[in-house]
């Protein structure tokens, strides 16, 4: 699975992830900290489908990302709380 991650915390970044399903939520937030400079505790993550409709909020620290209804081509938007 490949998803696009868009971060608007401090500046716009875009990255693509493969092997996304086995990644832990906190692991993704840690990777995004390096890109955005924003602490994971201040970060809000939301998943959008290809039509830019909100699918879900990613907010369970212990969950694997594969437990969310995220498919190929979807967008994960990271913003600051």
C-alpha positions in Angstrom: 0.0 0.0 0.0 1.2 3.5 -0.8 -0.2 6.6 0.8 0.7 10.2 0.5 1.4 12.2 3.6 0.9 16.0 3.6 2.1 18.1 6.5 1.0 21.6 7.1 2.4 22.0 10.6 5.2 24.5 9.7 5.6 24.1 6.0 4.3 21.9 3.3 5.9 18.5 2.8 4.8 15.5 0.8 6.1 12.0 1.2 5.0 8.5 0.2 5.1 5.4 2.3 5.0 1.8 1.3 4.7 -1.0 3.9 2.3 1.3 5.6 0.0 -1.3 7.2 2.6 -2.6 9.6 3.8 0.8 10.8 2.7 1.9 14.3 0.9 5.2 14.7 3.6 6.5 17.0 6.3 5.5 14.5 4.6 7.6 11.8 4.3 10.6 14.2 8.0 10.3 15.0 8.9 10.3 11.4 6.7 13.3 10.8 8.4 15.2 13.7 11.6 15.1 11.8 10.0 16.7 8.7 7.8 19.2 10.4 9.6 20.2 13.6 6.3 19.8 15.4 6.2 17.5 18.4 4.0 14.4 18.0 1.8 15.5 21.0 0.9 18.6 19.0 0.1 16.8 15.8 -3.3 15.9 14.5 -3.5 13.2 11.7 -6.5 12.7 9.5 -7.0 10.4 6.5 -8.8 11.6 3.4 -9.9 9.6 0.3 -9.1 10.5 -3.3 -12.1 12.9 -3.4 -10.7 14.8 -0.3 -13.5 13.5 2.0 -12.5 12.8 5.6 -12.4 9.0 6.2 -11.1 8.9 9.8 -9.0 10.6 12.4 -5.8 8.7 13.4 -5.7 9.1 17.1 -5.0 5.7 18.8 -1.4 5.8 19.9 -1.0 2.0 20.2 -2.7 1.1 16.9 -1.1 -0.2 13.8 -1.9 2.0 10.8 -3.4 -1.1 9.1 -6.2 -1.1 11.6 -7.5 2.1 10.1 -9.6 2.1 6.8 -6.8 3.4 4.7 -6.3 2.3 1.1 -3.9 3.0 -1.7 -3.8 6.6 -2.9 -5.3 8.1 0.2 -3.9 11.2 1.8 -2.9 11.5 5.5 -3.0 15.2 6.5 -0.8 16.2 9.5 -1.6 19.5 11.1 -0.8 21.2 14.4 -3.3 21.2 17.2 
